């Protein structure tokens, strides 16, 4: 309980200190995305990042109203991610591998996860 609130506040506070951070929303309930006022149409999200493995120039990173803080937003499609990853050899390493290109641009990555202890978490 309080995971999303902690992730949002931590990301904003660390951003104030460092001025270039990213928050990844892996919770299909979209709470972090809505708290950062990301209400625009999202073409790519954390789901596409996890499933498609896009290149660095295609990462689904969006600006937030907090200066220097970006977000990889969630979409409801994340709810089906776990069932698609079950049985994949690289499933336990998928997040680490997909986040690797972000290390070039961001020193801190804060991840909000779903409230379950499934494969995504």
C-alpha angles and dihedrals in degrees: 000000000000094000096129094044090050092048092049095047093043092050092049094046095046088047090055089055098042104021099216119069140131133218119206115207110207094163113104089208087078094220098137091046092052093045089057088051094244098158100141123109108283113215096180128021143169088287093061090044091054096042104035103032096219124203124257095267091052100050111136095241119149131186119247128207087257107091111246094008119113130182138209097213129217126231129195087258087079087077089074096043096091094054090050093050097048108112096013110133093221097041096110090052099039097099093047092049095046093047094051095092089055091064089074092062105025131052095192128038118187115197125201110203133194119270093252134081095238133129094285092057 
